[in-house]
Amino acid sequence: MGISNIGVPGLIILLVIALIVFGPSKLPEIGSAFGRTLKEFKKSAKGLVSDDEDDKRDKDNEKVTK
């Protein structure tokens, strides 16, 4: 069971638990930090994919020039 199988009821339960554990004053800070972390992760993943594509393109160009 992955995170994609949680669904709406599961997300509501997670939010209620987070609200109880962290309190309403800390929840916006935690959400903001999670958003920044996710944004950085996506940027890094995109950089890795583009590096792989650049390497593949370089190898293809070497084959053409030989």
C-alpha positions in Angstrom: 0.0 0.0 0.0 1.6 3.2 -1.2 1.0 6.8 -0.4 -1.1 7.2 -3.5 -3.7 4.8 -2.0 -4.6 7.0 1.0 -7.6 8.8 -0.5 -9.6 11.6 0.9 -10.7 10.0 4.2 -7.1 9.0 5.0 -5.9 12.6 4.3 -8.5 14.0 6.6 -7.5 11.6 9.4 -3.8 12.5 8.9 -4.7 16.2 9.1 -6.7 15.7 12.3 -3.9 13.8 13.9 -1.4 16.4 12.9 -3.6 19.1 14.3 -3.9 17.3 17.6 -0.1 16.5 17.8 1.3 19.9 16.7 -1.5 22.3 17.5 -3.1 24.9 15.3 -0.3 27.5 15.7 2.5 25.2 14.4 0.5 23.6 11.5 1.1 26.5 9.0 4.9 26.5 9.7 5.0 22.7 9.2 3.1 23.0 5.9 5.3 25.7 4.7 8.5 23.8 5.5 7.0 20.7 3.8 6.2 22.7 0.7 9.7 24.1 0.5 11.2 20.7 1.0 9.0 19.2 -1.8 9.9 22.1 -4.1 13.6 21.5 -3.5 13.2 17.8 -4.1 11.4 18.4 -7.4 14.1 20.8 -8.5 16.8 18.3 -7.7 15.0 15.5 -9.4 14.5 17.6 -12.5 18.2 18.4 -12.5 19.1 14.8 -12.3 16.8 13.9 -15.2 18.2 16.8 -17.3 21.8 15.6 -16.5 20.9 12.1 -17.7 19.4 13.5 -20.9 22.5 15.7 -21.5 24.8 12.6 -21.1 22.7 10.6 -23.5 22.7 13.4 -26.0 26.5 13.7 -25.7 26.9 10.0 -26.3 24.6 10.2 -29.4 26.6 13.1 -30.7 29.9 11.2 -30.3 28.4 8.3 -32.3 27.4 10.6 -35.1 30.8 12.3 -35.3 32.7 9.0 -35.4 
